[in-house]
Amino acid sequence: FLPAEASHHQRRAPHTSDLLDERDLRRLLQHFPAMAARFIGGLELVRAYKFVQRDCEKFPVPSGKARFVRGSTERAPPHFWYERLYLTEATQPEPKPRDISLRSTTKKVMPVGAAEAAAPAAPQDGVPVEAFLVPLRGIADFKFLQTAVETCEKMRNYDLLQSPTLDCLIQFKWEAFVSGLFFRDAMLFFLLIVAFSAQAVLSPESFTRDPAVDPVLFYLGFVPLPFVAGLWLWFLRHELRTVGMRGSLWAHVCGDLWDALDVVTLGGMLAVVVTQLAELAIGIYGRGAPLSVAEDFPASSILAALALPVAWFTSLFFMLGYEQSGKLIRMVLEISYGIRWFLIVLLATLSGFAFSFYALYQAGTGTVELPEVGPYEVSDGVFGYDSPYSAMLTGFGLMLGDFDMQEFGGSVNPSLTAALFVLFMVLVNIVYLNLLIAIMGDTFDEVQESAKAQYLYSLAKIILEYEEVLPPDVRSKNTQWFPEYLQVLVPQSAGGARAAAEEEWPGRMQALSRRMRDVVKEEVGNANQDVRAVREEVNDIKGDVAQVKSDVAALSSKLDKLLELFADDAAKKKNRKKKS
């Protein structure tokens, strides 16, 4: 920390963390993804100079807010947080409601000169905060996050996005402009599917009314149509822009599941509405009123039955932007992906047994003799084996427990049919279904262990979808959305938030890991205490040994003196004898 105001050198001169350009990191992620992931994952936020946080030592942090992330063109701008947070929120008037667009979605910051003229006193209430800096220059560039996401998809591991550097980057981009656009599109898409559902399901009923007798109900069927058309064109515009950026419709569809669902949804809506209007025109000018849903709208009803589930499932995309629902949607997708090979094995087994039962019943009588009722003989046909297709459906029903053992008598060999049935029930209902539960449980633990990273991956994909359609000059010149540096303000009580996050159920594997980590820490702490006690005893022993050595040295010096005295006395006696 430097006590003085920021000098030109401190604010603009290169630091050690600036020597690595984001383009170098992108190349490293592309060619050495594992090495780059370990490097970026190990990067921690660095403390900012004191003058960056000056006059903002405390700030009233909202509940649930873990940190603030803002962009800056300088590495260490003086009074940055005081001007960005306190002055902006304390002195600016409430903004007027306005439409959110790609041109303006961020809060306007008061110029420094104007802020100093009406600057209120520094905040005294709030939580103590600390200022940090993301130690990489230029990572707000669109291509860096895109490369990081592609690396995670290639490795099928999203922990890289949970690193402090990328976590702050995703939070900044989300709060800077994407969240407002995403919320707007979520509301519009919800209105679209509601209007489309009304058009597909309710409008045919209205069209069956005679316009001469009941014109209000007849023309009421056209009410959802302008909403469907307008909103459909809105989302078609976004899809066309994305297709233009990616080069082809095939690249757009193959790029992401949600993009493919968007195309199918918009195509299905168009097919349903056009077919419905065509059937309406044919019915009115062909048969005349009144119309019938069963006779005049069969094709549009079939298309609606296919388009409606896809449209409502596509709406789940807009749940990915919110943490709790986003984690749940990612869980559904990952579990579905995790059981893909199991479903192939189950389909192969189910097909084999279904065709086997079909062959046995086709060669048999196909009827079951039931107990006589008075003078009448009663028999019943075997249900579900009229064709290979129906045999597949019946086999699926067998897996769910829908069977009647009396029907075995209608096969060519009832004993063989019963044996195959027992084998099917043991293999599918006991082995396969329990295996499915185990696979889904393991996938749940795996996803829950990295739930935060999965959510950040969803946010990153949403951010890239909106950034991708921005013009290149906006991405290169807009310093509010693509700044040179990222400044971070963290409450000193962040340990509380971290502790709260630790209390959330993370899955069995991570819970065991945490428990093992706590036990290891406890044992290491005990071992350290024992080592310190042993060291103290050793030091005491060393002190005693030193004392003994000093005593021995003192005794040896005394003995030397005594020997000298004895030698002198012996010499004196010898001299006396010579004289006498």
C-alpha positions in Angstrom: 0.0 0.0 0.0 1.2 3.5 -0.8 0.1 6.3 1.5 0.3 9.1 -1.1 -2.1 9.9 -3.9 -1.8 7.9 -7.1 1.1 9.0 -9.2 1.2 8.7 -13.0 3.5 5.7 -12.6 1.2 3.9 -10.2 -1.8 4.5 -12.3 -0.5 3.7 -15.8 2.9 2.0 -15.5 2.8 -1.8 -16.3 2.8 -4.2 -13.3 3.9 -7.8 -13.2 0.3 -9.0 -13.6 -0.1 -6.9 -16.8 2.8 -8.6 -18.6 0.5 -11.5 -19.7 -2.0 -10.4 -22.4 -5.4 -12.0 -22.7 -4.6 -13.1 -26.2 -1.7 -15.2 -24.8 -4.2 -16.8 -22.3 -6.6 -17.5 -25.2 -3.9 -19.3 -27.1 -2.9 -21.2 -24.0 -6.5 -22.3 -23.4 -6.8 -23.4 -27.1 -3.6 -25.4 -27.2 -3.0 -26.5 -23.6 -6.4 -26.4 -21.9 -5.5 -28.4 -18.8 -2.4 -26.3 -18.1 -4.3 -23.1 -18.7 -7.2 -24.1 -16.5 -4.8 -24.8 -13.6 -3.0 -21.5 -14.2 -6.2 -19.4 -14.3 -7.8 -21.4 -11.5 -4.8 -20.6 -9.2 -5.0 -16.9 -9.8 -6.3 -14.9 -6.8 -7.5 -11.4 -6.7 -4.8 -8.9 -5.7 -5.2 -6.1 -3.3 -5.7 -2.7 -4.8 -3.8 0.5 -3.7 -5.3 2.2 -0.7 -6.2 5.4 -2.7 -8.5 3.3 -4.9 -10.7 2.6 -1.9 -10.1 5.9 -0.1 -13.3 7.4 1.5 -15.1 4.2 1.0 -13.8 2.0 3.9 -17.5 1.1 4.8 -20.4 0.5 2.5 -24.0 -0.6 3.2 -23.8 -3.9 1.3 -27.3 -5.3 0.4 -28.3 -8.6 1.9 -27.0 -11.5 -0.3 -24.5 -9.3 -2.1 -21.1 -11.0 -2.0 -19.1 -8.4 -3.9 -19.2 -5.5 -6.3 -17.4 -5.7 -9.7 -16.9 -2.6 -11.8 -14.8 -1.8 -14.9 -12.1 0.8 -15.2 -9.8 2.1 -17.9 -6.9 2.5 -15.4 -5.3 0.0 -13.2 -5.5 2.1 -10.0 -7.9 5.0 -10.4 -8.0 7.2 -7.2 -11.2 7.3 -5.2 -12.7 4.8 -7.6 -15.2 3.1 -5.3 -16.3 6.3 -3.5 -17.2 7.8 -6.9 -18.7 4.6 -8.4 -20.8 3.4 -5.5 -21.4 6.0 -2.8 -21.6 9.2 -4.9 -23.5 7.6 -7.7 -26.2 6.1 -5.5 -26.3 9.0 -3.0 -26.5 12.0 -5.3 -28.1 10.9 -8.5 -31.9 11.3 -9.0 -34.0 8.2 -9.5 -33.8 7.3 -13.2 -37.0 7.5 -15.3 -38.5 4.3 -16.6 -37.2 3.5 -20.0 -36.8 0.7 -22.5 -33.8 -1.5 -22.1 -31.8 -1.7 -25.3 -28.3 -2.7 -26.4 -27.4 0.9 -26.6 -28.0 1.9 -23.0 -28.4 -0.5 -20.1 -25.9 0.7 -17.6 -26.2 3.3 -14.8 -24.7 6.6 -15.7 -21.7 7.5 -13.4 -21.4 11.1 -12.2 -18.2 12.9 -13.5 -15.5 13.4 -10.9 -15.6 17.2 -11.1 -19.4 17.3 -10.6 -19.2 14.8 -7.8 -16.7 16.9 -5.8 -19.0 19.9 -5.9 -21.8 18.1 -4.2 -20.0 15.3 -2.5 -21.6 14.1 0.7 -19.6 12.9 3.6 -18.1 9.5 3.4 -20.4 6.6 4.6 -20.0 5.8 8.2 -22.5 3.0 8.4 -22.2 -0.3 6.7 -19.9 -3.3 6.4 -16.1 -2.8 6.3 -15.0 -3.5 2.7 -11.7 -4.3 0.9 -10.7 -3.3 -2.6 -9.2 -5.9 -5.0 -8.2 -6.1 -8.6 -8.6 -8.9 -11.2 -4.9 -9.5 -12.0 -5.4 -9.8 -15.8 -5.6 -6.9 -18.2 -8.2 -7.0 -21.0 -10.1 -10.1 -20.0 -13.5 -8.4 -20.5 -12.9 -9.0 -24.2 -15.7 -11.1 -25.8 -13.3 -13.7 -27.2 -11.6 -14.5 -23.8 -14.9 -15.7 -22.2 -15.8 -17.5 -25.4 -12.5 -19.4 -25.4 -12.9 -20.2 -21.7 -16.4 -21.6 -22.2 -15.2 -23.7 -25.2 -12.4 -25.1 -23.1 -14.8 -26.1 -20.4 -17.1 -27.8 -22.9 -14.1 -29.6 -24.5 -13.0 -30.9 -21.1 -16.6 -31.5 -19.8 -15.4 -29.7 -16.6 -16.7 -26.3 -15.6 -14.6 -25.7 -12.5 -12.5 -23.2 -14.4 -15.5 -20.8 -14.4 -15.5 -20.9 -10.6 -12.1 -19.4 -10.4 -12.0 -15.9 -8.8 -11.0 -14.3 -12.1 -13.7 -15.7 -14.3 -16.3 -15.6 -11.6 -15.8 -11.8 -11.3 -15.8 -11.5 -15.1 -19.1 -13.3 -15.4 -20.6 -11.2 -12.6 -19.5 -8.0 -14.2 -20.8 -8.8 -17.7 -24.1 -10.1 -16.3 -24.7 -7.0 -14.2 -23.4 -4.5 -16.7 -26.0 -5.1 -19.4 -27.0 -8.7 -20.0 -29.4 -9.2 -17.0 -31.8 -6.4 -18.1 -31.9 -7.8 -21.7 -32.4 -11.3 -20.4 -35.3 -10.4 -18.1 -36.9 -8.5 -21.0 -36.7 -11.4 -23.3 -37.9 -13.8 -20.6 -41.1 -11.8 -20.2 -41.6 -11.5 -24.0 -41.1 -15.2 -24.5 -43.5 -16.1 -21.8 -46.1 -13.9 -23.5 -45.3 -15.5 -26.8 -45.9 -19.1 -25.6 -49.1 -18.1 -23.7 -50.4 -16.4 -26.8 -49.4 -19.3 -29.0 -51.0 -21.8 -26.6 -54.2 -19.9 -26.8 -54.0 -19.7 -30.6 -53.3 -23.4 -30.9 -55.7 -24.7 -28.3 -58.6 -22.2 -27.9 -58.8 -20.6 -31.3 -60.1 -23.7 -33.1 -63.0 -23.9 -30.7 -63.8 -20.2 -31.4 -63.6 -20.9 -35.2 -66.4 -23.5 -34.8 -68.9 -20.7 -34.0 -71.0 -19.4 -36.7 -69.9 -15.8 -37.5 -73.4 -14.8 -38.5 -74.9 -16.1 -35.2 -72.1 -15.6 -32.7 -69.6 -13.2 -34.2 -67.9 -12.2 -30.9 -66.8 -15.7 -30.0 -65.8 -16.4 -33.6 -63.5 -13.3 -34.0 -62.2 -13.9 -30.5 -60.1 -16.7 -32.0 -58.1 -14.1 -33.9 -57.1 -12.1 -30.7 -53.9 -14.1 -29.9 -52.7 -13.9 -33.5 -51.2 -10.4 -33.6 -49.4 -11.0 -30.3 -48.0 -14.3 -31.7 -47.0 -12.6 -35.0 -45.3 -9.6 -33.4 -43.4 -11.6 -30.7 -42.5 -14.3 -33.2 -40.9 -11.7 -35.5 -39.0 -10.2 -32.5 -37.3 -13.5 -31.6 -36.8 -14.4 -35.3 -34.8 -11.2 -35.7 -32.5 -12.3 -32.8 -32.1 -15.8 -34.3 -31.3 -14.4 -37.8 -28.6 -12.1 -36.3 -27.1 -15.0 -34.5 -27.2 -17.1 -37.6 -25.5 -14.3 -39.5 -22.7 -14.1 -37.0 -22.1 -17.9 -37.1 -22.2 -18.1 -40.8 -24.9 -20.8 -41.4 -28.1 -22.2 -39.9 -26.4 -25.6 -39.5 -23.6 -24.1 -37.3 -26.2 -22.3 -35.3 -28.3 -25.4 -34.7 -25.3 -27.6 -33.9 -23.7 -25.0 -31.6 -26.0 -25.4 -28.6 -29.1 -27.3 -27.5 -31.1 -24.2 -26.7 -30.3 -22.7 -30.1 -31.7 -25.8 -31.8 -34.8 -25.7 -29.7 -35.3 -22.0 -30.6 -35.2 -22.8 -34.3 -37.6 -25.8 -33.8 -40.0 -23.7 -31.7 -40.2 -20.8 -34.1 -40.6 -23.2 -37.0 -43.3 -25.1 -35.2 -45.2 -22.0 -34.3 -45.1 -20.8 -37.9 -46.3 -24.2 -39.2 -49.2 -24.3 -36.7 -50.5 -20.8 -37.3 -50.2 -21.1 -41.1 -51.8 -24.5 -41.2 -54.6 -23.4 -38.9 -55.4 -20.3 -41.0 -55.3 -22.4 -44.2 -57.7 -25.0 -42.7 -60.0 -22.2 -41.5 -60.1 -20.7 -45.0 -60.7 -24.1 -46.6 -63.4 -24.9 -44.1 -65.2 -21.5 -44.5 -65.1 -21.3 -48.3 -65.4 -25.1 -48.9 -67.9 -26.6 -46.4 -69.2 -23.4 -44.9 -70.1 -22.6 -41.3 -70.4 -24.1 -38.8 -67.0 -25.8 -38.7 -65.8 -28.7 -36.5 -62.4 -29.1 -34.8 -62.3 -32.8 -35.6 -63.1 -32.5 -39.3 -61.6 -29.1 -40.2 -58.5 -28.7 -38.0 -56.8 -32.2 -37.9 -53.4 -31.1 -39.3 -53.0 -28.0 -37.2 -54.0 -30.0 -34.1 -51.3 -32.6 -34.8 -48.7 -29.9 -35.4 -49.8 -28.1 -32.2 -49.4 -31.4 -30.3 -45.7 -31.5 -31.5 -44.9 -27.8 -31.1 -46.4 -27.0 -27.7 -44.1 -29.4 -25.6 -41.1 -28.0 -27.4 -42.1 -24.4 -26.9 -42.8 -24.8 -23.2 -39.6 -26.8 -22.7 -37.7 -24.0 -24.5 -39.0 -21.6 -21.9 -36.8 -23.4 -19.3 -33.9 -21.6 -20.9 -34.9 -18.4 -19.2 -34.7 -20.2 -15.8 -31.0 -20.6 -16.3 -30.3 -17.0 -15.5 -31.3 -17.4 -11.8 -29.2 -19.4 -9.5 -31.6 -21.8 -7.8 -33.7 -22.6 -11.0 -30.5 -22.5 -13.1 -28.9 -25.2 -11.0 -32.0 -27.4 -11.3 -32.2 -27.1 -15.1 -28.5 -27.9 -15.4 -29.1 -31.0 -13.1 -31.9 -32.2 -15.5 -29.7 -31.7 -18.6 -26.6 -33.4 -17.0 -28.6 -36.4 -15.7 -30.3 -36.8 -19.1 -26.8 -36.7 -20.8 -25.5 -39.1 -18.2 -28.0 -41.9 -18.9 -27.8 -41.7 -22.7 -25.9 -45.1 -23.0 -28.2 -46.7 -20.4 -31.2 -45.8 -22.5 -29.6 -47.4 -25.6 -29.0 -50.6 -23.6 -32.6 -50.5 -22.3 -34.0 -49.9 -25.7 -32.1 -52.9 -27.2 -33.3 -55.2 -24.4 -36.9 -53.9 -24.6 -37.0 -54.4 -28.4 -35.7 -57.9 -28.1 -38.3 -59.1 -25.6 -41.2 -57.1 -27.3 -40.5 -58.8 -30.7 -40.2 -62.1 -29.0 -43.6 -61.8 -27.3 -45.0 -60.6 -30.6 -43.7 -63.7 -32.5 -45.2 -66.0 -29.8 -48.6 -64.4 -29.9 -48.8 -64.1 -33.7 -48.1 -67.9 -33.9 -50.7 -68.7 -31.2 -54.4 -68.3 -31.1 -54.3 -64.7 -29.8 -57.3 -65.4 -27.6 -57.7 -66.3 -23.9 -60.4 -68.6 -22.7 -62.2 -67.1 -19.7 -64.6 -68.8 -17.2 -68.1 -69.6 -18.7 -70.9 -67.3 -17.8 -74.1 -69.4 -17.7 -74.6 -71.1 -21.1 -72.1 -68.8 -22.8 -68.4 -69.4 -23.5 -66.3 -66.3 -23.0 -63.0 -65.6 -24.7 -60.9 -62.4 -24.9 -58.2 -61.4 -27.4 -54.7 -60.7 -26.3 -54.2 -56.9 -26.2 -51.2 -55.0 -27.5 -49.6 -57.4 -30.0 -51.3 -56.6 -33.3 -48.2 -55.0 -34.8 -44.5 -54.6 -33.9 -45.2 -51.0 -33.0 -47.9 -52.0 -30.5 -45.7 -54.7 -29.2 -43.0 -52.1 -28.3 -45.6 -50.1 -26.4 -46.8 -53.2 -24.6 -43.2 -54.0 -23.7 -42.9 -50.6 -22.2 -46.1 -51.2 -20.2 -44.6 -54.5 -18.9 -41.7 -52.5 -17.6 -44.1 -50.4 -15.6 -46.1 -53.4 -14.3 -49.0 -53.4 -16.8 -49.5 -57.1 -17.6 -52.0 -60.0 -17.3 -50.6 -63.5 -16.9 -53.8 -65.0 -18.2 -52.9 -63.8 -21.6 -50.0 -66.2 -21.8 -52.4 -68.9 -22.9 -52.9 -67.1 -26.2 -49.4 -67.7 -27.3 -48.1 -70.7 -29.2 -46.0 -71.8 -26.1 -47.4 -70.5 -22.8 -44.5 -72.1 -20.8 -41.9 -70.3 -22.9 -43.9 -67.1 -22.7 -43.9 -67.3 -18.9 -40.2 -68.0 -18.7 -39.4 -65.0 -21.0 -41.7 -62.9 -18.8 -39.9 -63.8 -15.6 -36.5 -63.2 -17.3 -37.7 -59.8 -18.5 -39.0 -58.7 -15.1 -35.8 -59.8 -13.3 -33.5 -58.2 -15.9 -35.4 -54.9 -16.5 -37.4 -54.2 -13.4 -34.8 -55.3 -10.9 -31.4 -55.0 -12.5 -31.8 -52.2 -15.0 -34.1 -49.9 -13.0 -31.8 -50.1 -9.9 -28.8 -49.5 -12.1 -30.6 -46.4 -13.5 -31.2 -45.1 -10.0 -27.5 -45.6 -9.1 -26.4 -43.8 -12.3 -28.7 -40.9 -11.7 -27.6 -40.7 -8.0 -23.9 -40.6 -9.0 -24.6 -38.0 -11.7 -26.6 -36.0 -9.1 -23.7 -36.0 -6.7 -21.2 -35.1 -9.4 -23.3 -32.1 -10.6 -24.3 -31.0 -7.1 -20.6 -31.0 -6.3 -20.0 -28.4 -9.0 -23.4 -26.7 -8.9 -21.9 -23.2 -8.7 -19.7 -23.9 -11.7 -22.7 -25.3 -13.6 -24.7 -22.1 -12.9 -21.8 -19.9 -14.0 -21.5 -21.9 -17.2 -25.2 -21.2 -17.9 -24.6 -17.5 -17.2 -21.6 -17.4 -19.5 -23.5 -19.0 -22.3 -26.3 -16.5 -22.0 -23.7 -13.6 -21.9 -22.0 -14.9 -25.0 -25.3 -15.2 -26.9 -26.1 -11.5 -26.3 -22.5 -10.3 -26.8 -22.3 -12.3 -30.1 -24.9 -10.1 -31.8 -23.2 -6.8 -30.8 -21.5 -5.0 -33.6 -17.7 -5.3 -33.6 -17.3 -1.5 -33.1 -19.4 -1.7 -29.9 -17.2 -4.5 -28.5 -14.0 -2.6 -29.3 -15.0 0.9 -28.3 -17.5 0.5 -25.4 -15.4 0.8 -22.3 -18.3 0.4 -20.0 -19.1 -3.1 -21.2 -15.6 -4.1 -22.2 -13.2 -2.2 -19.8 -9.4 -2.7 -19.5 -9.5 -3.7 -15.8 -12.0 -5.1 -13.4 -12.1 -3.6 -9.8 -13.6 -5.7 -7.1 -15.0 -4.6 -3.7 -15.5 -7.4 -1.2 -17.0 -7.1 2.3 -14.6 -8.1 5.1 -17.4 -10.3 6.5 -17.4 -12.4 3.3 -16.6 -15.3 5.6 -20.2 -15.3 6.7 -21.4 -15.7 3.1 -18.8 -18.4 2.5 -20.0 -20.2 5.6 -23.6 -19.9 4.5 -22.7 -21.3 1.1 -20.9 -24.2 2.9 -24.1 -25.0 4.7 -25.9 -25.6 1.4 -26.2 -29.3 0.6 -23.4 -29.9 -1.9 -23.9 -33.6 -2.6 -22.6 -36.7 -0.8 -19.2 -36.7 -2.4 -18.4 -33.1 -1.6 -20.0 -33.4 1.9 -17.6 -36.4 2.5 -14.7 -34.4 1.1 -15.5 -31.5 3.4 -15.9 -33.8 6.4 -12.6 -35.4 5.6 -11.0 -32.0 5.1 -12.3 -30.9 8.5 -11.1 -34.1 10.2 -7.7 -33.7 8.5 -7.5 -30.1 9.6 -8.4 -31.0 13.2 -5.8 -33.8 13.2 -3.2 -31.6 11.7 -4.0 -28.9 14.3 -3.6 -31.5 17.1 -0.3 -32.7 15.5 1.0 -29.2 15.3 0.2 -28.7 19.0 2.0 -31.9 19.8 4.9 -30.8 17.7 5.0 -27.4 19.4 4.9 -29.2 22.8 7.8 -31.4 21.8 9.7 -28.4 20.5 9.3 -26.7 23.8 10.5 -29.8 25.7 13.4 -30.0 23.3 14.2 -26.4 23.9 14.0 -27.0 27.6 16.4 -29.9 27.3 18.7 -27.8 25.1 18.7 -25.2 27.8 19.5 -27.8 30.5 22.2 -29.2 28.3 23.6 -25.7 27.8 23.5 -25.2 31.6 25.3 -28.5 32.2 27.9 -27.5 29.6 28.5 -24.2 31.2 28.8 -25.9 34.7 31.2 -28.5 33.2 33.2 -25.7 31.7 33.3 -23.9 35.0 34.4 -27.0 36.8 37.1 -27.7 34.2 38.5 -24.2 34.6 38.5 -24.7 38.4 40.3 -28.0 38.0 42.8 -26.4 35.7 43.5 -23.7 38.3 43.9 -26.4 41.0 46.3 -28.3 38.8 48.3 -25.2 38.3 48.4 -24.6 42.0 49.5 -28.1 42.7 52.2 -27.8 40.0 53.4 -24.6 41.5 53.5 -26.1 45.0 55.4 -29.1 43.8 57.9 -26.9 42.1 58.4 -24.9 45.2 58.9 -28.0 47.3 61.5 -29.3 44.8 63.4 -26.0 45.0 63.5 -26.1 48.8 64.9 -29.6 48.7 67.7 -28.5 46.3 68.6 -25.6 48.6 68.7 -27.7 51.7 
